[in-house]
Amino acid sequence: MNKKGYNLIMVMFEILVVISVIFLTFQVAKSYASSDSVDKENLAWDLSMMVNAMVGVPGDAEVEFPNNVSRFSIVMHDRGVKVFVKGESEVKQSFKRFYLPEKYSAEGTIDQGANEPISKICLKKSGYVFELKECVGNV
């Protein structure tokens, strides 16, 4: 067997494999970056942190979320917040947990399957209750 020819073929094969792996890695990264996954994770994380921050605020407060959320449905309850696109599987939904002190509770649903999409949401703290709702007027 010719060792020079065998080595040349192996080097070419290794180069093709490396180029294929690099190409596939970039394709996966590009598809992940262009999907809603990152936006859902960030929205769930932001809302969770807003609840945690507002627990320390004395009295009542209301905060408008600064980004457009018209692509997502949101469910908030005492254990955390779930962000998803209507009709997607449970696996693709983003859930972030938050921990409320003993007397506190959280509730609210933003359903994007309804009539007109809701683009602005507010998080309202009234006493010991957090409510996620559509913003009406200026906050």
C-alpha positions, -999 to +999 in steps of 0.1 A: +000+000+000+012+035-008+017+055+025+020+089+008-014+085-010-030+071+022-018+101+042-030+126+016-064+110+016-066+110+054-056+147+056-082+157+030-108+136+049-099+153+082-101+188+066-136+180+052-148+167+086-135+198+103-152+221+078-184+202+081-184+205+119-177+242+117-205+247+092-230+227+112-221+246+144-227+279+128-260+267+113-272+256+147-261+289+164-278+309+137-311+291+139-310+293+178-303+331+176-331+337+151-357+318+171-380+330+198-361+308+224-337+336+235-365+362+237-387+339+258-359+331+282-350+368+286-386+378+291-392+352+317-360+360+335-367+398+334-402+393+348-389+370+376-363+396+385-389+424+385-410+405+410-380+398+432-370+435+431-406+447+438-409+426+469-384+450+486-403+481+475-424+495+503-461+502+495-478+498+461-460+501+428-466+496+391-439+490+364-443+489+327-422+463+309-403+482+283-403+457+254-430+446+230-444+412+241-470+407+214-455+374+202-458+357+236-484+345+260-475+348+297-488+331+328-477+342+363-485+325+395-471+321+430-442+298+420-430+316+389-436+329+354-441+309+322-436+325+287-446+307+255-459+310+220-495+300+217-498+263+207-462+253+212-452+222+232-444+222+269-407+215+262-402+248+243-419+269+270-397+290+292-403+289+330-385+310+356-391+304+393-393+331+419-398+328+456-423+351+474-423+358+511-451+342+532-479+367+527-473+375+490-491+360+460-488+365+422-513+361+394-519+372+359-523+359+323-515+376+291-532+356+263-521+364+228-547+342+212-574+367+220-586+396+198-558+421+194-522+413+205-511+429+237-478+447+232-473+464+266-476+447+299-474+460+335-465+444+367-485+459+396-479+454+433-509+461+455-502+453+491-491+417+491-505+408+456-485+410+423-507+413+392-495+409+356-518+428+333-521+448+301-509+484+305-536+510+300-525+546+295-492+559+309-477+543+340 
